Amino acid sequence: MARLSTESDPVLRGRRLTLRALRVEDYPAWSEVRTRCREWLLKWEPRPARAPYPMEDRPTFAARCAMRDRERALGSGFAFGVFLGETFLGEANLSGIQRGAMQSGSVGYWIDETAAGNSYVPEACALIFQYAFEQLKLHRIQISIVPRNGASRAVARKLWLRGEGIAQRYLEIDGVWEDHVWYAITEEEWRERSARYLREWITPDPESPRP
């Protein structure tokens, strides 16, 4: 089993990565990556036409961290910074959690451009899947991806997610209403493949010490 924190501020540790809540003191590392990768990230982020780029100064980041703290306290969302050792790589979030008859949530992510291509995103997603199904007891997780985003669609393939079709003009991305491909996994599918997820994405390799 991966090492999971059961506290209200969970820390997820996998083969190479650590996922934890971002804190105000993470701002310099977060800001450096966001600034350097701005043009690379902007084309995939929800944003109305002609909207200014969102504020990313330290007070705004602090307010964002406080909002994420409230979401965790309410159980409506769990946002994680993705770290390789002490190096900040990006974010992976479980949001829009619905209880009652749905028991579902959505996963989103972004990664430092220089870290792309190392399969960090599928590893982070696998950790979130495990936390969602085994700790939060959710039944379904979905990911929506712009069809032309080949890198993100490769993540879905690596995680053996089930495609559910295309939602037309689903979300406004940088001023354009973009179609999104829906992918999903249920708790039953997680159970069937959990040993494979653990082996390929989560359990540390004894011959490859953690950074």
PyMOL commands that set and color helices and strands:
alter all, ss='L'
color gray80, all
select helices_A, chain A and resi 24-36+38-42+58-74+113-115+120-135+150-158+187-202
alter helices_A, ss='H'
color red, helices_A
select strands_A, chain A and resi 3-4+12-13+17-20+78-84+87-98+104-111+140-145+162-173+176-186
alter strands_A, ss='S'
color yellow, strands_A
deselect
rebuild
show_as cartoon
